[in-house]
Amino acid sequence: MKYVIILGDGMAGYPLPERENKTCLQIADTPFFDELAKKSTVGLAKTVPAGFSPGSDVANLSVMGYDPAEFYTGRSPLEAASIGIPLTEADVTYRCNLVTLSEEEPYENKRMLDYSAGEITTAEARELIDALRAELDRPSFSLHAGISYRHCLVAHGGMTGSVLTPPHDITDRPVAGHLPGGTAGKTLLAMMKRSHEILRNHPVNRARIRAGKNPANSVWFWGEGTKPRLRPFFDLYGKRGAVISAVDLVKGIGILAGLDVIEVEGATGNWDTNFTGKADAAANALLSGTDLVYVHMEAPDECGHHGDVEKKIYSIEQVSRVAQRIAGRLERAGERYAMLVMPDHPTPIALKTHTADPVPFLIYRSDSPSGNGAPRYDEEAAGGTGLFVPRACELMRAFLR
């Protein structure tokens, strides 16, 4: 039996008044998902336990079968694992976004225009991070380049207890009231202000402005954490697996869980990603002996953060096609398989950020296509089955039975 997890990041959402009160998942043309739903176990699952913020870190850990209450130590150390940063027990890590802030002065009067600096390219970002490292790195802090706008700061011998806000939570809003506070707040804010001085007139940003793109004119720190303590996935579930994703967070979880990380050329983490390449990479791995593949697609979430209805709908449709392509190849090869389809959390268009609402899931088994069933795969249909899993981390064991 082969196991496929199709994770459409942020696929779920809220009804859109301007679209007949339908969600993006209901609007999207997903005939494969809908057909599966009729012969699957379908319901709602809570991926974000009480007391946790609805981040992709907590939610993806839950879907991957790790109880956040036991294993979660923060978001940024998971990303640090993907970047390849060795951490000690004394290190504290922070996610470092390259962002676009408005030009008001002083810094406290600015607004968060773009949490991703226009999806800045990795090559441009590395040049900016190099410029920042020359000025900001010191024995107690080190900055590390990641992918696109996503990077990492390590405080050596630091202390936890900072109060930090994810930048995607305050898109189009003033930064006042959301600036760093708590233990390392003053130090982090000083570094953010200095980054603005370094970046605002950097040649990379001048070129981006000339091209009509958002400049990456500041860093923004959030996602504080300490060295992770995940147990190997094989030890927990007896399966050897792989992760396919474009984002360091999910790759990092995979690395720490002892899963293989499969790189796919053209994987961007957005609506223009190489969906077909991800599907084929997953099928190739499964047909080459891998037991389980976790196929993470960030695109619906990114489009939700940007409030882009049409691209989110398009992305959801592509996620369904990825699942169909993988299933088709397994069926043609005569392989029995189980497929789990779900988002990690909702990313409603109106809010442009995550919520902790339960998400729809389906579990299909090719050798026994039956279950409680639903007429289609979406939030309302899943809720209508009456099946509710209060701890999504428990789904993995049921899925792998």
Buried (B, 14 or more C-beta within 10 A) or exposed (E): BBBBBBBBBBBBBBBBEEBEEBBBBBBBEBEBBBBBBBBBBBBBBBBBBEEBBBBBBBBBBBBBBBBBEEBBBBBBBBBBBBBEBEBEEEBBBBBBBBBBBBEEEEBEEBBBBBBBBBBBBBEBBBBBBEBBBEEBEEEEBBBBBBBBBBBBBBBBEBEBEBEBBBBBBBBEEBBEEBBBBBBBBEBBBEBBBBBBEBBBEBEBBEEBEEEEBBBBBBBBBBBBBBBBEBEEBBEBBEBBBBBBBBBBBBBBBBBBBBBBBBEBEEBBBBBEBBBBBBBBBBBBBBBEEBBBBBBBBBBBBBBBBBBBBEBBBBBBBBBBBBBBBBBEBBEEEEBEBBBBBBBBBBBBBEBBBBBBBBBBBBBBBBEEEEBEBBEBBBBBBBBBBEBEBEBBBBBBEEBBE
